[in-house]
Amino acid sequence: MVKKLGIVGFGAAAIGFLEGLIESKKIQDYEIFVFEKGKDHAHNTISGVRMDGKIFISRSMGGELDVPLDVQYRVVELYLTHSGYRPTRDRTDPIEYLKSFEKNGKKIEFGESFADEETYRKFYDNGFEPIKAYFFHLGTDVLRETNNNLFQRFSSFKNVHFLFDTTVEDVELGSKHRIITSKGEFEFDELVIAVGRSGHRLMDRLKAKYPQLVKENYYVDIGVRYELPNHVMEDLFDMYEVKVRYKTRTGYVCRLFCQNPAGKVTLEKYEDFTTVNGYSDTYHKTQNTNFAVLVTTRFTEPFKDPTGYGKNLAKLANILAGDKEKVILQTYGDFKEYRRTKRLGRVHPTLDENSFILGDANLVFPSKIRESLVDFIENLDRVIKGVAYFDNLLYAVEVKFYSNKFCNDVVEHLHVIGDCSGWTRSIQYATSMGYMRALKL
Ligand SMILES: Cc1cc2nc3c(=O)[nH]c(=O)nc-3n(C[C@H](O)[C@H](O)[C@H](O)COP(=O)(O)OP(=O)(O)OC[C@H]3O[C@@H](n4cnc5c(N)ncnc54)[C@H](O)[C@@H]3O)c2cc1C
């Protein structure tokens, strides 16, 4: 008998899951329904599979999951192939094979962080922990094609049905798992929940109803999106992304990540607040590079709401900006000197001018976070001259929420995968988690 399988959310983890079902040939065993709140496959919530699309290979970032390198290679290949890139070498060396992908004579944008020993040492000697990884960048402009091709691939199976514009509001676990959606109720033999970070409402509901499924999380990363002219970072562009951690003088660890060379700053809109993020295109380059500078905060009992803490700081920035869809922009020099920014200098913001106000992010951050940010930037300037120029830009607030960790072995036939599971924080790890879970089905 054909079983019914429901997938909630159509992002990176769901893509990995569907691909895993196809490769294991188990896809034929199910009638599959995918529920996505976005109005179609191209308009789902903002995420790395719609914006930027930097897919890395690394075992030391992006999630707390053991993902074998073979699976990571497979994931990169999946996205490159569905973006119209084709290999120009054989598979003998997996990285050389993936690097060789081309489209219309243009090679895939690639970088390897800290391959150069001298650069590695320069960061290391200044107290930074350099993180090694390979990066493959698709770009926001190319991702439209990627999503379209992946959607065509999955929907070509007659037993796979997509229900867009359908928000899953609640889940009831039982001998059959039931979901309550904006368009009615459905029952499944197998249920996959893959709602990413934007599905936090549904995950909060699940956590409240089934606390036995969840391990508490006490972490949240809070900071800014930083923007400066390309030439400051140019010498490091062959890495694609500089990923480093640094223990600041407050004792808090601060990290630089999600770098977008020649990219743009963008808003990340949630239902009731707005934060910042960044991306870059393959074909439309800008004069500026942006990256996240985030402080990792870890709280202890009795505190139990790190998401609420991050959310409220983001809301505070929105309140000061006078609109729940606006953020604060300040020059680094003014931030450091506790002055509200009234005038910008040589760096022109890439974020649309209707999305920010010039303000003072010192009114948002608790002093320990603020001190950590300044200490990080000052020390980074010792390695990358120009990072601490007075007129570089910072946008507040950027937040990375760590979801509560879901235990996937407590309830039968339930699979919580991707960022909403608390085990992943990247396209690579979310897709891999979905893929590996499907192979185990
Ligand atoms: C602007 C931005 C840029 C990023 N860039 C990168 C990058 O370059 N590289 C990288 O590795 N990571 C990046 N990330 C992080 C990356 O997007 C995520 O780690 C990854 O997409 C997680 O995959 P997922 O499937 O768990 O969630 P998602 O890819 O977010 O997919 C979840 C899907 O579920 C849907 N959904 C949510 N709630 C419901 C509901 N209640 N009912 C129905 N559907 C629902 C959403 O619309 C969404 O389509 C970026 C994130 C953002 C926001």
The ligand as a Gaussian input file, in Angstrom:
#p B3LYP/6-31G(d) Opt

LIG

0 1
 C       19.238000      36.352000       3.512000
 C       19.841000      35.028000       3.855000
 C       20.964000      34.615000       3.187000
 C       21.545000      33.398000       3.504000
 N       22.623000      33.011000       2.799000
 C       23.171000      31.803000       3.032000
 C       24.252000      31.350000       2.254000
 O       24.711000      32.023000       1.330000
 N       24.788000      30.117000       2.535000
 C       24.291000      29.328000       3.542000
 O       24.803000      28.232000       3.739000
 N       23.242000      29.730000       4.290000
 C       22.674000      30.939000       4.060000
 N       21.609000      31.348000       4.812000
 C       21.062000      30.382000       5.785000
 C       20.261000      29.317000       5.008000
 O       19.291000      29.968000       4.226000
 C       19.588000      28.320000       5.911000
 O       20.521000      27.801000       6.822000
 C       18.938000      27.166000       5.108000
 O       18.158000      27.665000       4.056000
 C       18.104000      26.305000       6.020000
 O       17.320000      25.418000       5.263000
 P       15.876000      24.967000       5.804000
 O       15.293000      24.068000       4.795000
 O       16.015000      24.522000       7.196000
 O       15.043000      26.337000       5.849000
 P       14.610000      27.279000       4.644000
 O       15.528000      27.113000       3.497000
 O       14.449000      28.614000       5.251000
 O       13.184000      26.701000       4.196000
 C       12.078000      26.693000       5.064000
 C       10.822000      26.825000       4.205000
 O        9.686000      26.599000       5.043000
 C        8.662000      27.531000       4.713000
 N        7.819000      27.694000       5.907000
 C        8.137000      28.303000       7.084000
 N        7.127000      28.179000       7.976000
 C        6.134000      27.494000       7.345000
 C        4.853000      27.060000       7.744000
 N        4.386000      27.283000       8.980000
 N        4.077000      26.397000       6.833000
 C        4.543000      26.149000       5.563000
 N        5.775000      26.542000       5.138000
 C        6.568000      27.191000       6.020000
 C        9.439000      28.798000       4.341000
 O        8.658000      29.639000       3.515000
 C       10.661000      28.225000       3.629000
 O       10.473000      28.125000       2.242000
 C       21.005000      32.568000       4.527000
 C       19.874000      32.990000       5.205000
 C       19.287000      34.208000       4.878000
 C       18.061000      34.622000       5.618000

